[in-house]
Amino acid sequence: MSTTNTHTTDSARLRWGILGTGLIARLFTADLRLTGHHVSAVGSRAAQTAQAFADDFGIAHAHAHGSYEALVEDPEVDIVYVATPHPRHHDDALLALRAGKHALVEKPFTINAREARALVEAAAERRLVVLEAMWTRWLPHMVEVRKLIQAGALGEVRCVLADHTQLLPQDPAHRLNALELGGGALLDLGVYPISLASDLLGEPESVQAAATLKETGADTETSVILRYQGGRNAVIYTASNAAGPNRAAIIGTTGRIEIDPVWYTPTSFRHYDATGRMLSSFSAEVPGRGMQFQAVEAERLVRAGELESPDLPLAESVAIMATMDEVRRQIGLRYPSE
């Protein structure tokens, strides 16, 4: 049994600006504060909202901005966390890059692959870091899963099984169901298992998808089969109208890994051989929700002068968006901004 304490500190922290004040911005900022990162500013489309956020997280009112433009121009900000709705990710991250600020962009990276490519090109032109905030990639259990696979502990990985299912608000006007806000289970929830499959199997050769759409046009249940070279595959299910097991399994020719619920958050896993005998298990003590690890990686890239993470290269973020573009094409899901 392996148990790890992953709370680390570093005095050379960058100064974070939080662009957006919704739930995900609050969760991320709470983890940053808990683990010693420096949050220096926040931006909202309303000054009152920015000031309320600043009060909650100990940010000076002088750096609580009533516009995103003012936030990215703040000289006390080195890196911007983009936490706005999906259709705004491209424009808001580009706003930060044009102001000379690095950007950590909430998942999904953008609304489609075209926007993702444009964002990557803009960051490269300016020699700035832009990183997709797929926080699961840097959680301790996923770091250990990759180590086991790279060491050959499963033989050849043949299949990834994963669901991300939640019972979420069904109000047609809610962000999760509104097309103009990028609503739907796929982009909000399905991006996690699709990213997992990409992490472990690469870019698929083919995509098969089926879905149930709400009256708003957003998907509420989506099933995806991704096929890879040599007959390998990933089987993915995502839904916003019912909570499922939220487990993941990675099946290889000589063993398997079963990741416990909730697999995309800090959790544990067990490693079995081909006969079903458990060989090892892993758990880790993680402070807060675990969203700070992506910040650690973003800061590492900036300090090292590197422009992309080996754990989530920019080309992979684009490829993940392309996969979801194809899923959306097959299920008839299109957003007004496209």
HELIX and SHEET records of a PDB file:
HELIX    1   1 LEU A   23  LEU A   34  1                                  12    
HELIX    2   2 ALA A   47  PHE A   57  1                                  11    
HELIX    3   3 HIS A   61  HIS A   63  5                                   3    
HELIX    4   4 TYR A   68  GLU A   73  1                                   6    
HELIX    5   5 HIS A   86  ARG A   88  5                                   3    
HELIX    6   6 HIS A   89  ARG A   98  1                                  10    
HELIX    7   7 ALA A  113  ARG A  126  1                                  14    
HELIX    8   8 TRP A  135  TRP A  138  5                                   4    
HELIX    9   9 PRO A  140  GLN A  150  1                                  11    
HELIX   10  10 ARG A  175  ASN A  177  5                                   3    
HELIX   11  11 LEU A  179  LEU A  181  5                                   3    
HELIX   12  12 ALA A  185  ALA A  185  1                                   1    
HELIX   13  13 LEU A  186  GLY A  190  3                                   5    
HELIX   14  14 VAL A  191  LEU A  201  1                                  11    
HELIX   15  15 GLN A  229  GLY A  231  5                                   3    
HELIX   16  16 GLN A  292  ALA A  304  1                                  13    
HELIX   17  17 LEU A  314  ILE A  331  1                                  18    
SHEET    1   A 9 SER A   2  ASN A   5  0                                        
SHEET    2   A 9 MET A 278  GLU A 285  1                                        
SHEET    3   A 9 PHE A 269  ASP A 273 -1                                        
SHEET    4   A 9 GLY A 255  ILE A 259 -1                                        
SHEET    5   A 9 ALA A 248  GLY A 252 -1                                        
SHEET    6   A 9 VAL A 157  THR A 165 -1                                        
SHEET    7   A 9 ASN A 233  ALA A 239  1                                        
SHEET    8   A 9 ASP A 219  ARG A 227 -1                                        
SHEET    9   A 9 SER A 206  LEU A 213 -1                                        
SHEET    1   B 6 ALA A  64  HIS A  65  0                                        
SHEET    2   B 6 HIS A  38  GLY A  43  1                                        
SHEET    3   B 6 ARG A  15  LEU A  19  1                                        
SHEET    4   B 6 ILE A  79  VAL A  82  1                                        
SHEET    5   B 6 HIS A 102  GLU A 106  1                                        
SHEET    6   B 6 VAL A 130  ALA A 133  1                                        
END                                                                             
